Structure formats: structure tokens, C-alpha cells
Amino acid sequence: MTTARRTLLQGAASWGALSAASPSAMAQPFLFSPTTELMPKGKKRRVVILGGGWGGLATARHLREDAPDLEVVLLEKNPLFWSCPLSNKWLVDVVDTSFLVHSYTAAAERLGYTYVQTEITDIDRDKKRVHTGQGFVDYDWLVVSAGIRVTYEPWFGNDRAAAAFTHKHFSSAYVPNAGVKELDPYNKVVKTMAGDFKFDDAIFMGHHQAADQVWKLGAIGQTAEGKPTTWAAVHPEFYNMKDDPNVFVIGDSVGAVSPQFGHYPKSGHIANRMGRSVSSYIAQQSQNQPMKPVIIDNLCYMLVSTEPLEAINVKFDYKMGPEGHLLQTVTDDNFRRPELWQADLQWYGNMVKDFTGA
């Protein structure tokens, strides 16, 4: 075990203990049952946020500024935040663990919202209620920012044993430029459009879908043939459901938003911008005001060299086109240089400051 990984595990233990001891975390599952009302509602209307990633944290932070008269509750199963952006730099020892890991409890106490460490078990939109392993929480507005889930069904169908075996023994088989038709993890064979390949070690990168909470929400879109798209069907600008406008889905789970480019990139930057936008939309709804659309952007840096540290980047700009559809413009900066690596670090620092308030 590397020093970085040992530090991460130690940090998880210490922050888990901190969460359990803090009233803002309420991480004491042995005191509750699923039929218990975990948090009785007070006089304030309540926003419940599912998922403490880049989108959920941004929503919670900005709601305290945009709508200070609302109660904000963040439900997240993990005891600490771990950033996916820049984590690949952690793997090659360019940044250390403390750069990526942050305390949910500290952010909640600093910014004035409630963080509850718990697992989501179900969502009842009729009752406006979220069920957790520690009891239920009622809401007036709901924001789901739960990322994605990985599914092996396109390869294994209903063979859960093969999927479980694959997940346990291999990370995720990657064959460049060949569509995978079938996997045999027991005999270590990948069948592709380009032929069959035997392997000793492999990385199986399963198909991505919207997170489990989005399926529980009943927010998955449908194709023209009536089949599930596997992604959330929400308004392309406001990210709320057509039949439930006080329920929002943001981040990686969002489905196609434009006939020109399809999905937004699955990135922390996009999730942050969506979270900030939804904060303003909820604030406007709470005041019975019409929602004013906020056009978001995306920025992505790629470290391409460690000796010396050099990066490139790509920018995505969006605007509403004359036909009423979002249009995307992509600008690549492929001139690798140290200045872009420094800009990457500054971008990350600004993002962390935004959602932690530190």
C-alpha cells in the first residue's frame, strides 16, 4: 500500500468519526430505522440534495446565498469528498491526497447547511419524500446530483454471476477501435467486431447510465420506440422534470440536451455550473418569479507530460441557436506548456473554494 493510499484510508476513518460526532452530519445509523422521520420539517421550506459531488456541493453552497430563507439538506453516503478531477495526477504522484480530499462536515458547518451521511433507498415523488437507511426526509425541492452507474448488462444480460465475477477480478476488456460483442471472464476471452482476443489481464469499462437515484426518481427518458434512454430526461436549460418542475437532475446523469452535440461533457466543471444555475432557479421559484435561463460553459485541462509538467486544454461555449436549440463551440489549445498546468491547478483551487467556502 502506498503512502498516499494509506493516508486516504486514515483520513476516511478520522473524518468518518468527525461526521458521526457532528450535529450537522447526523451519521448515527444505529439510532434510526427506515420508517423513522429522520429530520422533522420546521417552518422553513426545504431543499434536499442527493449526492455530494461537484454539482451537489455547488448547489448547497449557492442556495445559502441565493435563497437564505430556505433550509438546505445534503444527503451523501460517503464521510468525505474525493475529487475525480485531478485524481489521475494523484495516481502518478503529481498531487497528494490532501489536495483531493475535503470534509463534508467542515463545508456544511462553514456554509450553513445540513449534511447527513446516509444511503438513499427510495424516492417517493407523490409524497415528496426521500427514504434513507436512517429514515425518511421530506422536501419541497429535490436536486439529484448522483453521478453515473456502470452496467454490464449489454455484455452479460441477466447473468449476474458473470458480471460479479468480472467486477471482482478485473477493473473494468478494452480493445481499441473494436466494438465489444461478448465477454467471457472465466476463459478470459473478449469477442469483438474485429475478432476474438484472449487476455491475461484486462480493464473492463462497463457501459454508463444515469445513477440509481435517477431510476428511483422515475426520471429516465424514453426513445421514440418506448425504450429507456438510460439518462435523465430534463429541461435542457433548467434541468428540471417536465411533470415535476421542483425536481432537478444535474451532473453526469443528464441526458441529451441538444440535437447538435447531444450530451453535455461529463465533467466536474459542468456539474458545478449546473449546480450554481439550479440554485438560482430554486431561488426564483421560491419567490414565484419566472426562471431566467443561465447558459453554462465547460473547461477541461489534460496533463500530457510530467517531466516537465505540461498540459493542454479544451473550452466549450454554449449559446441558444435561432431554432431554439443549444449550440456548442469547442476551442482546443493543443500547445503543451507549463502555464496550462499552472492554470489547471488554479482552476481546481477556485472550484474547491467555491464549493467548500474555505
VOPAGU-2260 file (C-alpha; in pm, 1 decimal, decimal comma):
REM VOPAGU-2260
SITE   aa  ch    i         X         Y         Z
SITE  MET   A    0       0,0       0,0       0,0
SITE  THR   A    1     139,6     338,5     -97,7
SITE  THR   A    2     173,6     622,6     148,9
SITE  ALA   A    3     -93,9     818,7     -36,8
SITE  ARG   A    4    -345,6     536,2     -17,5
SITE  ARG   A    5    -265,4     473,0     349,5
SITE  THR   A    6    -319,2     842,5     418,0
SITE  LEU   A    7    -651,6     834,1     235,0
SITE  LEU   A    8    -777,6     542,3     444,1
SITE  GLN   A    9    -665,5     705,3     765,1
SITE  GLY   A   10    -835,8    1027,7     657,3
SITE  ALA   A   11   -1159,3     843,2     584,6
SITE  ALA   A   12   -1157,6     693,2     931,6
SITE  SER   A   13   -1088,8    1021,6    1106,9
SITE  TRP   A   14   -1342,4    1220,1     903,8
SITE  GLY   A   15   -1598,9     944,7     948,2
SITE  ALA   A   16   -1556,9     980,1    1323,7
SITE  LEU   A   17   -1586,1    1358,0    1291,2
SITE  SER   A   18   -1906,9    1322,3    1090,8
SITE  ALA   A   19   -2060,6    1094,0    1349,7
SITE  ALA   A   20   -1978,3    1336,5    1626,9
SITE  SER   A   21   -2108,9    1645,0    1449,8
SITE  PRO   A   22   -2475,6    1751,3    1463,6
SITE  SER   A   23   -2453,0    1873,0    1105,1
SITE  ALA   A   24   -2357,6    1525,1     986,4
SITE  MET   A   25   -2610,0    1314,3    1183,6
SITE  ALA   A   26   -2418,4     998,2    1087,0
SITE  GLN   A   27   -2555,6     758,9    1352,6
SITE  PRO   A   28   -2741,5     484,3    1163,7
SITE  PHE   A   29   -2792,4     263,8    1471,3
SITE  LEU   A   30   -3035,7     520,5    1618,5
SITE  PHE   A   31   -3279,4     514,1    1327,8
SITE  SER   A   32   -3498,5     286,4    1116,3
SITE  PRO   A   33   -3623,7     338,5     757,7
SITE  THR   A   34   -3973,9     429,9     887,0
SITE  THR   A   35   -3840,7     699,1    1118,6
SITE  GLU   A   36   -3874,1    1062,9    1023,2
SITE  LEU   A   37   -3507,3    1148,0    1014,4
SITE  MET   A   38   -3549,8    1524,9    1007,5
SITE  PRO   A   39   -3889,0    1672,5    1103,4
SITE  LYS   A   40   -3968,9    1976,7     892,9
SITE  GLY   A   41   -3971,6    2317,0    1056,3
SITE  LYS   A   42   -4127,2    2638,2     934,5
SITE  LYS   A   43   -3877,0    2682,1     651,3
SITE  ARG   A   44   -3929,6    2522,8     312,7
SITE  ARG   A   45   -3665,0    2261,9     242,6
SITE  VAL   A   46   -3432,0    2175,3     -44,6
SITE  VAL   A   47   -3293,0    1820,7     -30,9
SITE  ILE   A   48   -2983,5    1746,6    -239,5
SITE  LEU   A   49   -2889,9    1386,3    -319,4
SITE  GLY   A   50   -2517,4    1346,8    -378,7
SITE  GLY   A   51   -2218,1    1540,6    -253,1
SITE  GLY   A   52   -2016,1    1560,9    -572,3
SITE  TRP   A   53   -1923,0    1872,9    -765,8
SITE  GLY   A   54   -2282,7    1951,3    -855,3
SITE  GLY   A   55   -2444,2    1879,4    -519,6
SITE  LEU   A   56   -2187,0    2077,2    -323,9
SITE  ALA   A   57   -2216,9    2375,4    -558,1
SITE  THR   A   58   -2596,0    2369,8    -525,9
SITE  ALA   A   59   -2582,1    2358,6    -145,3
SITE  ARG   A   60   -2329,1    2639,8    -118,5
SITE  HIS   A   61   -2502,4    2879,5    -357,8
SITE  LEU   A   62   -2850,1    2816,0    -219,6
SITE  ARG   A   63   -2735,6    2958,5     112,1
SITE  GLU   A   64   -2656,4    3279,5     -77,1
SITE  ASP   A   65   -2938,3    3281,0    -334,0
SITE  ALA   A   66   -3218,9    3163,6    -103,4
SITE  PRO   A   67   -3117,3    3214,7     263,3
SITE  ASP   A   68   -3479,1    3167,1     374,7
SITE  LEU   A   69   -3476,3    2801,5     263,5
SITE  GLU   A   70   -3344,8    2503,7     460,5
SITE  VAL   A   71   -3078,1    2308,9     269,1
SITE  VAL   A   72   -3004,5    1940,3     340,4
SITE  LEU   A   73   -2730,3    1743,4     163,3
SITE  LEU   A   74   -2757,9    1361,6     172,6
SITE  GLU   A   75   -2436,0    1176,9      86,8
SITE  LYS   A   76   -2325,6     821,4     168,5
SITE  ASN   A   77   -1954,4     899,1     195,5
SITE  PRO   A   78   -1783,4    1052,4     500,7
SITE  LEU   A   79   -1558,1    1275,7     292,5
SITE  PHE   A   80   -1536,9    1428,9     -53,4
SITE  TRP   A   81   -1293,5    1276,4    -302,0
SITE  SER   A   82   -1237,7    1467,0    -626,6
SITE  CYS   A   83   -1230,6    1279,4    -957,9
SITE  PRO   A   84   -1084,1    1582,0   -1140,8
SITE  LEU   A   85    -706,5    1573,0   -1085,2
SITE  SER   A   86    -722,9    1221,3    -934,8
SITE  ASN   A   87    -522,0    1088,0   -1229,9
SITE  LYS   A   88    -244,5    1326,0   -1122,1
SITE  TRP   A   89    -264,7    1169,4    -775,8
SITE  LEU   A   90    -203,5     827,3    -932,2
SITE  VAL   A   91     129,9     948,3   -1073,4
SITE  ASP   A   92     226,6    1136,4    -754,0
SITE  VAL   A   93     191,6    1485,6    -901,0
SITE  VAL   A   94     -54,3    1592,2    -628,2
SITE  ASP   A   95    -103,6    1444,7    -281,4
SITE  THR   A   96    -413,6    1307,4    -113,2
SITE  SER   A   97    -493,4    1617,5      89,4
SITE  PHE   A   98    -528,9    1810,7    -236,4
SITE  LEU   A   99    -824,1    1593,3    -343,2
SITE  VAL   A  100    -996,1    1507,4     -13,9
SITE  HIS   A  101   -1218,6    1751,2     175,6
SITE  SER   A  102   -1450,5    1729,0     475,9
SITE  TYR   A  103   -1825,5    1742,6     413,4
SITE  THR   A  104   -1880,9    1831,6     776,3
SITE  ALA   A  105   -1647,9    2131,6     767,2
SITE  ALA   A  106   -1806,3    2267,4     448,4
SITE  ALA   A  107   -2160,8    2226,6     585,4
SITE  GLU   A  108   -2077,9    2398,9     913,6
SITE  ARG   A  109   -1890,6    2677,4     738,1
SITE  LEU   A  110   -2165,7    2749,8     486,3
SITE  GLY   A  111   -2472,3    2686,8     699,4
SITE  TYR   A  112   -2646,1    2381,2     553,2
SITE  THR   A  113   -2706,2    2031,9     694,2
SITE  TYR   A  114   -2502,9    1732,0     579,6
SITE  VAL   A  115   -2635,6    1383,6     656,5
SITE  GLN   A  116   -2417,9    1081,8     587,3
SITE  THR   A  117   -2664,1     816,1     471,7
SITE  GLU   A  118   -2762,8     581,8     188,2
SITE  ILE   A  119   -3063,7     660,9     -34,2
SITE  THR   A  120   -3304,9     365,4     -55,8
SITE  ASP   A  121   -3604,0     511,7    -241,0
SITE  ILE   A  122   -3771,7     832,8    -360,1
SITE  ASP   A  123   -4147,0     894,5    -334,6
SITE  ARG   A  124   -4236,2    1192,0    -552,3
SITE  ASP   A  125   -4607,0    1171,4    -467,5
SITE  LYS   A  126   -4529,0    1233,4    -100,5
SITE  LYS   A  127   -4220,7    1448,5    -178,4
SITE  ARG   A  128   -4013,7    1218,8      38,9
SITE  VAL   A  129   -3666,4    1063,3      23,1
SITE  HIS   A  130   -3617,1     733,1     205,0
SITE  THR   A  131   -3274,9     656,5     350,8
SITE  GLY   A  132   -3116,0     384,8     559,6
SITE  GLN   A  133   -3168,8     607,7     862,3
SITE  GLY   A  134   -3525,8     720,2     799,7
SITE  PHE   A  135   -3713,0     947,7     559,7
SITE  VAL   A  136   -3666,8    1316,6     476,1
SITE  ASP   A  137   -3943,7    1530,9     325,5
SITE  TYR   A  138   -3868,5    1804,8      74,3
SITE  ASP   A  139   -4019,0    2097,3    -111,7
SITE  TRP   A  140   -3746,8    2093,8    -378,0
SITE  LEU   A  141   -3528,5    1799,4    -473,8
SITE  VAL   A  142   -3193,2    1810,8    -654,1
SITE  VAL   A  143   -3037,5    1481,3    -767,8
SITE  SER   A  144   -2664,9    1506,2    -834,0
SITE  ALA   A  145   -2558,3    1144,0    -807,9
SITE  GLY   A  146   -2319,7    1090,4   -1099,4
SITE  ILE   A  147   -2347,4     771,1   -1302,8
SITE  ARG   A  148   -2367,7     396,2   -1260,4
SITE  VAL   A  149   -2181,5     126,7   -1454,2
SITE  THR   A  150   -2380,3    -156,4   -1608,6
SITE  TYR   A  151   -2258,7    -484,8   -1756,6
SITE  GLU   A  152   -2598,0    -597,8   -1894,6
SITE  PRO   A  153   -2509,0    -523,3   -2262,0
SITE  TRP   A  154   -2232,4    -782,9   -2228,0
SITE  PHE   A  155   -2376,7   -1035,5   -1982,2
SITE  GLY   A  156   -2753,0    -989,0   -1999,8
SITE  ASN   A  157   -2906,7   -1124,9   -1679,7
SITE  ASP   A  158   -2601,0   -1333,9   -1587,3
SITE  ARG   A  159   -2530,0   -1155,2   -1260,1
SITE  ALA   A  160   -2269,9   -1415,2   -1158,8
SITE  ALA   A  161   -2054,8   -1337,0   -1464,3
SITE  ALA   A  162   -2092,1    -963,0   -1406,0
SITE  ALA   A  163   -1999,2   -1000,1   -1038,8
SITE  PHE   A  164   -1701,7   -1221,0   -1126,2
SITE  THR   A  165   -1583,3    -964,2   -1379,8
SITE  HIS   A  166   -1623,3    -675,8   -1137,9
SITE  LYS   A  167   -1428,5    -863,1    -870,7
SITE  HIS   A  168   -1139,6    -995,1   -1078,7
SITE  PHE   A  169   -1092,5    -724,9   -1340,8
SITE  SER   A  170   -1115,0    -348,3   -1312,0
SITE  SER   A  171   -1347,5    -272,9   -1595,3
SITE  ALA   A  172   -1165,7    -572,1   -2170,5
SITE  TYR   A  173   -1061,9    -267,4   -2352,3
SITE  VAL   A  174    -997,9    -329,9   -2721,9
SITE  PRO   A  175    -912,7     -18,7   -2928,2
SITE  ASN   A  176   -1127,8      51,5   -3234,5
SITE  ALA   A  177   -1340,4    -261,2   -3198,8
SITE  GLY   A  178   -1695,7    -296,2   -3073,1
SITE  VAL   A  179   -1719,9    -547,7   -2791,4
SITE  LYS   A  180   -1985,4    -814,7   -2858,9
SITE  GLU   A  181   -1932,4   -1055,9   -2571,8
SITE  LEU   A  182   -1705,9   -1114,7   -2273,3
SITE  ASP   A  183   -1607,3   -1448,7   -2123,8
SITE  PRO   A  184   -1434,3   -1362,7   -1794,7
SITE  TYR   A  185   -1394,1   -1728,0   -1693,6
SITE  ASN   A  186   -1195,4   -1827,9   -2004,2
SITE  LYS   A  187   -1050,4   -1477,4   -2043,2
SITE  VAL   A  188   -1174,6   -1412,1   -2396,5
SITE  VAL   A  189   -1309,9   -1088,5   -2547,0
SITE  LYS   A  190   -1525,2   -1126,7   -2861,0
SITE  THR   A  191   -1529,6    -812,2   -3073,2
SITE  MET   A  192   -1627,3    -693,2   -3418,6
SITE  ALA   A  193   -1257,4    -725,7   -3505,2
SITE  GLY   A  194   -1225,5   -1083,5   -3382,7
SITE  ASP   A  195   -1167,1   -1269,6   -3057,6
SITE  PHE   A  196    -889,4   -1178,1   -2815,4
SITE  LYS   A  197    -751,7   -1379,4   -2526,4
SITE  PHE   A  198    -606,1   -1189,0   -2231,7
SITE  ASP   A  199    -425,0   -1238,5   -1905,3
SITE  ASP   A  200    -518,0    -900,3   -1759,4
SITE  ALA   A  201    -778,7    -655,5   -1881,3
SITE  ILE   A  202    -969,9    -341,5   -1796,6
SITE  PHE   A  203   -1345,1    -381,5   -1846,1
SITE  MET   A  204   -1500,8     -38,1   -1892,6
SITE  GLY   A  205   -1871,0    -102,8   -1849,0
SITE  HIS   A  206   -2149,1      96,1   -2012,5
SITE  HIS   A  207   -2251,4     414,0   -1831,1
SITE  GLN   A  208   -2603,9     511,1   -1730,2
SITE  ALA   A  209   -2771,7     763,0   -1506,2
SITE  ALA   A  210   -2726,3     698,8   -1134,7
SITE  ASP   A  211   -2952,3     464,1    -937,7
SITE  GLN   A  212   -3127,8     758,5    -772,4
SITE  VAL   A  213   -3242,9     884,7   -1114,5
SITE  TRP   A  214   -3403,2     548,4   -1187,4
SITE  LYS   A  215   -3568,4     552,4    -843,2
SITE  LEU   A  216   -3690,7     901,7    -925,4
SITE  GLY   A  217   -3862,4     781,0   -1243,0
SITE  ALA   A  218   -3675,7    1044,3   -1444,3
SITE  ILE   A  219   -3527,9     820,5   -1716,8
SITE  GLY   A  220   -3620,7     932,3   -2067,6
SITE  GLN   A  221   -3766,5     716,2   -2342,8
SITE  THR   A  222   -3678,8     668,0   -2706,4
SITE  ALA   A  223   -3933,3     700,5   -2987,3
SITE  GLU   A  224   -3978,9     321,6   -2957,7
SITE  GLY   A  225   -4060,9     349,7   -2587,2
SITE  LYS   A  226   -3732,4     206,7   -2461,1
SITE  PRO   A  227   -3536,3     373,4   -2180,1
SITE  THR   A  228   -3260,6     609,0   -2292,5
SITE  THR   A  229   -3085,1     525,6   -1959,5
SITE  TRP   A  230   -3032,8     900,7   -1897,7
SITE  ALA   A  231   -3238,6    1164,4   -1718,3
SITE  ALA   A  232   -3499,7    1344,9   -1925,3
SITE  VAL   A  233   -3492,4    1705,3   -1802,1
SITE  HIS   A  234   -3528,5    2054,4   -1944,0
SITE  PRO   A  235   -3212,4    2137,4   -2145,8
SITE  GLU   A  236   -3162,2    2470,9   -1967,8
SITE  PHE   A  237   -3337,4    2438,8   -1631,3
SITE  TYR   A  238   -3259,3    2066,4   -1565,3
SITE  ASN   A  239   -3597,6    2004,6   -1401,9
SITE  MET   A  240   -3858,7    1741,6   -1484,8
SITE  LYS   A  241   -4146,2    1837,0   -1714,2
SITE  ASP   A  242   -4405,5    1674,9   -1488,2
SITE  ASP   A  243   -4240,4    1780,2   -1162,2
SITE  PRO   A  244   -4076,8    2124,0   -1201,2
SITE  ASN   A  245   -3948,2    2137,0    -841,2
SITE  VAL   A  246   -3734,1    1826,2    -902,5
SITE  PHE   A  247   -3397,2    1876,8   -1073,8
SITE  VAL   A  248   -3130,4    1638,7   -1205,6
SITE  ILE   A  249   -2780,7    1775,2   -1265,9
SITE  GLY   A  250   -2432,6    1649,7   -1348,3
SITE  ASP   A  251   -2334,1    1332,5   -1530,1
SITE  SER   A  252   -2683,9    1175,5   -1520,8
SITE  VAL   A  253   -2836,8    1438,7   -1752,5
SITE  GLY   A  254   -2941,5    1309,2   -2092,5
SITE  ALA   A  255   -2912,3    1468,8   -2436,4
SITE  VAL   A  256   -2983,9    1842,6   -2434,0
SITE  SER   A  257   -2918,6    1935,3   -2797,6
SITE  PRO   A  258   -2963,2    1779,7   -3143,4
SITE  GLN   A  259   -2628,9    1938,2   -3240,3
SITE  PHE   A  260   -2398,4    1786,9   -2977,0
SITE  GLY   A  261   -2618,1    1553,6   -2770,4
SITE  HIS   A  262   -2497,1    1535,2   -2409,9
SITE  TYR   A  263   -2301,8    1791,1   -2215,5
SITE  PRO   A  264   -1949,0    1662,7   -2138,9
SITE  LYS   A  265   -1940,4    1455,0   -1821,6
SITE  SER   A  266   -1719,0    1683,9   -1615,8
SITE  GLY   A  267   -1684,3    1841,9   -1273,7
SITE  HIS   A  268   -1693,7    2187,6   -1431,2
SITE  ILE   A  269   -2030,8    2119,4   -1596,4
SITE  ALA   A  270   -2173,3    1976,9   -1272,6
SITE  ASN   A  271   -2055,8    2284,2   -1080,4
SITE  ARG   A  272   -2212,9    2520,4   -1332,2
SITE  MET   A  273   -2538,5    2325,2   -1331,9
SITE  GLY   A  274   -2545,8    2334,9    -951,8
SITE  ARG   A  275   -2496,2    2710,0    -944,9
SITE  SER   A  276   -2768,4    2754,4   -1208,4
SITE  VAL   A  277   -3017,5    2533,7   -1025,3
SITE  SER   A  278   -2954,5    2731,3    -707,7
SITE  SER   A  279   -3071,9    3045,8    -885,2
SITE  TYR   A  280   -3370,5    2862,6   -1038,8
SITE  ILE   A  281   -3489,3    2737,1    -699,7
SITE  ALA   A  282   -3444,2    3082,8    -550,7
SITE  GLN   A  283   -3660,2    3227,6    -829,1
SITE  GLN   A  284   -3924,3    2956,6    -788,3
SITE  SER   A  285   -3934,9    3020,4    -412,8
SITE  GLN   A  286   -4021,3    3385,3    -484,7
SITE  ASN   A  287   -4279,4    3292,0    -751,0
SITE  GLN   A  288   -4061,1    3451,8   -1015,5
SITE  PRO   A  289   -4006,1    3317,9   -1368,8
SITE  MET   A  290   -3681,3    3128,4   -1408,2
SITE  LYS   A  291   -3419,6    3308,3   -1615,1
SITE  PRO   A  292   -3204,1    3060,2   -1809,8
SITE  VAL   A  293   -2831,5    3058,6   -1732,6
SITE  ILE   A  294   -2607,0    2944,4   -2018,1
SITE  ILE   A  295   -2322,3    2737,8   -1873,0
SITE  ASP   A  296   -1972,3    2662,6   -2003,3
SITE  ASN   A  297   -1710,8    2389,0   -1971,2
SITE  LEU   A  298   -1333,3    2387,5   -1932,8
SITE  CYS   A  299   -1109,6    2081,9   -1925,8
SITE  TYR   A  300    -732,6    2051,8   -1875,9
SITE  MET   A  301    -523,5    1744,9   -1963,9
SITE  LEU   A  302    -178,6    1683,3   -1817,8
SITE  VAL   A  303      27,9    1541,0   -2105,9
SITE  SER   A  304     375,7    1535,5   -1951,5
SITE  THR   A  305     518,8    1505,3   -1600,5
SITE  GLU   A  306     880,9    1588,4   -1684,6
SITE  PRO   A  307     831,4    1874,3   -1738,7
SITE  LEU   A  308     475,9    1931,0   -1613,6
SITE  GLU   A  309     284,8    2040,6   -1924,0
SITE  ALA   A  310     -83,5    2049,8   -2008,9
SITE  ILE   A  311    -328,6    2126,3   -2286,8
SITE  ASN   A  312    -691,7    2231,7   -2256,8
SITE  VAL   A  313   -1025,4    2246,6   -2433,3
SITE  LYS   A  314   -1305,5    2500,2   -2385,0
SITE  PHE   A  315   -1673,7    2451,6   -2458,3
SITE  ASP   A  316   -1901,4    2750,9   -2509,6
SITE  TYR   A  317   -2277,1    2729,6   -2548,0
SITE  LYS   A  318   -2549,3    2954,6   -2680,8
SITE  MET   A  319   -2911,1    2924,0   -2778,8
SITE  GLY   A  320   -2942,9    2896,9   -3155,7
SITE  PRO   A  321   -3204,2    3064,9   -3374,4
SITE  GLU   A  322   -3409,4    2743,3   -3389,9
SITE  GLY   A  323   -3433,1    2719,5   -3011,3
SITE  HIS   A  324   -3162,1    2454,1   -2965,0
SITE  LEU   A  325   -2838,8    2477,9   -2769,3
SITE  LEU   A  326   -2527,8    2510,9   -2987,4
SITE  GLN   A  327   -2176,1    2412,1   -2882,3
SITE  THR   A  328   -1843,4    2564,6   -2989,4
SITE  VAL   A  329   -1523,3    2378,4   -2899,3
SITE  THR   A  330   -1184,9    2553,0   -2878,2
SITE  ASP   A  331    -876,1    2331,4   -2843,3
SITE  ASP   A  332    -546,3    2461,5   -2707,9
SITE  ASN   A  333    -301,2    2184,7   -2800,4
SITE  PHE   A  334      15,8    2387,1   -2740,9
SITE  ARG   A  335     151,1    2191,1   -2444,1
SITE  ARG   A  336     317,6    2414,1   -2187,1
SITE  PRO   A  337     375,3    2455,8   -1811,8
SITE  GLU   A  338     148,5    2760,5   -1796,0
SITE  LEU   A  339    -155,6    2545,3   -1868,6
SITE  TRP   A  340     -63,3    2307,6   -1586,2
SITE  GLN   A  341     -49,3    2604,3   -1350,9
SITE  ALA   A  342    -382,5    2721,3   -1487,4
SITE  ASP   A  343    -523,4    2374,1   -1415,9
SITE  LEU   A  344    -413,7    2398,5   -1052,1
SITE  GLN   A  345    -563,4    2745,8   -1021,2
SITE  TRP   A  346    -890,8    2626,9   -1178,9
SITE  TYR   A  347    -913,3    2341,5    -928,9
SITE  GLY   A  348    -831,8    2568,9    -636,5
SITE  ASN   A  349   -1105,5    2812,1    -737,8
SITE  MET   A  350   -1355,2    2528,7    -769,8
SITE  VAL   A  351   -1273,0    2389,2    -426,1
SITE  LYS   A  352   -1301,7    2735,7    -273,7
SITE  ASP   A  353   -1639,9    2772,6    -441,6
SITE  PHE   A  354   -1799,3    2457,2    -300,6
SITE  THR   A  355   -1626,0    2443,1      39,3
SITE  GLY   A  356   -1624,2    2814,0     120,8
SITE  ALA   A  357   -1268,7    2777,6     250,9
